[in-house]
Amino acid sequence: MPAKMRAAIFVEPGRIVLDEKPIPEIGPLDALIRITTTTICGTDIHIMKGEYPVEPGLTIGHEPVGVIEKLGSMVKGYEEGQRVIAGAIMPSGHSNASLYGFHSQCGAGTAHGWKALGGWRIGNTQDGAQADYLLVPDAMANLAPIPDLGPLNPYIEWWNRLLSQNPRPTRKDLRFQDLVGWHARLTLCHVLEDGSDMVAHIVGEDVKALFKSVVNDRHLDFTKGTRLRDLIDVDSEAQRQHLAKITLIPSIAISKGELNLVNDRKIAIASLDFPLMPAPDETPYVLSLYDFEAPLFTTRGL
C-alpha cells in the first residue's frame, strides 16, 4: 500500500483542493476502507462557502462506500476485502447519547456522554470520505456490509465505468459493443415528456419472445415502439412515481417480483434499470436488463 492518498481538502472558504495526505493509521477498534464511491452533499457546499465552519486542512465528505483495506485487532464480524457502507453519523456506540439512541449527539469522552453533533465526525471533526482511503472509527458500530450481488457484479461494474466517464450519462454515452452477450435481455426505452410511461426504442430478442408469448392476445410491433402499458397493467400514478425516482438521480434501480400483465397473467421477473439523463432535445431514457428464468439475485433480502 502506498504511504499517501489523494484527498479533497478544505483550505479556506471558496477553496477546496485535491492534494495528497498520509493514509490514516488505524487503532484496534477502527477500520480503514478503500473508497470506491462517494458523493457531494449539500453540506459540503456549505463548507466550501464558509457557511459551516470546519478547520482548514480537513478532508471533506461524509457518504462513503468502499472495501475494507485494514481492520483493527479488536474488530469482529468483518473481514478485509469485504464491501461495506458507512453512515455520515459515526457514534462511539457506548456513550450515554449512543445508548439512548441519539447517535448524532454522541459525546464519547465527555463527563455526561452528550455533545451537540458529536456523532458527525467524518468530514466535520475528522478527515472525511472524499479521498482514496477513510478511517472509520468504532468500526463495529459504524459499518454495514454490502451484499455480494454475485451474477450482477459485471453489470454494476459496467455502470460504474460509465459513471466515471460521465457522472450523468445520456443515451449517447452508451457503447453497445461493451454489452456483448447482454443484448437479448436488454431494452432501451425513452420516457414520455409527462413521465407517465416508457416507449421501447431497442428491444432484445429474449424480451420480444417473452412478451409475445405471454401477452398473446395483443399485436406487439416492437419495430414501431411498444409502450409499457401495452404489456403491463400498471397504475399510472405509481408508474409516474417510479419513473421519476429512477430518472431524477442516476442510480440503479433493482426490482424483483411479479408483473401483472394486461391479459391478467403474471410473470416472475427481475430487472436492473439504468437511468440515462436527457441529452439536449431528448427525454430521459432507461436501459433495463431483465431476467425471466433463473433468479439473478442470490442474496437474501434483495
Secondary structure as UniProt FT lines:
FT   STRAND          4..12
FT   TURN            13..14
FT   STRAND          15..22
FT   TURN            28..29
FT   STRAND          31..38
FT   HELIX           42..49
FT   TURN            56..57
FT   STRAND          64..71
FT   TURN            73..74
FT   TURN            80..81
FT   STRAND          83..86
FT   HELIX           96..99
FT   TURN            100..101
FT   HELIX           103..105
FT   TURN            108..109
FT   TURN            116..119
FT   TURN            123..125
FT   STRAND          133..136
FT   HELIX           139..142
FT   STRAND          143..145
FT   HELIX           150..152
FT   HELIX           153..165
FT   HELIX           171..173
FT   HELIX           176..179
FT   TURN            180..182
FT   HELIX           183..185
FT   STRAND          186..191
FT   TURN            193..194
FT   STRAND          198..203
FT   HELIX           205..214
FT   TURN            216..217
FT   HELIX           222..224
FT   HELIX           228..230
FT   HELIX           236..248
FT   STRAND          253..261
FT   TURN            262..263
FT   STRAND          266..277
FT   TURN            280..281
FT   STRAND          285..291
FT   TURN            300..301
//
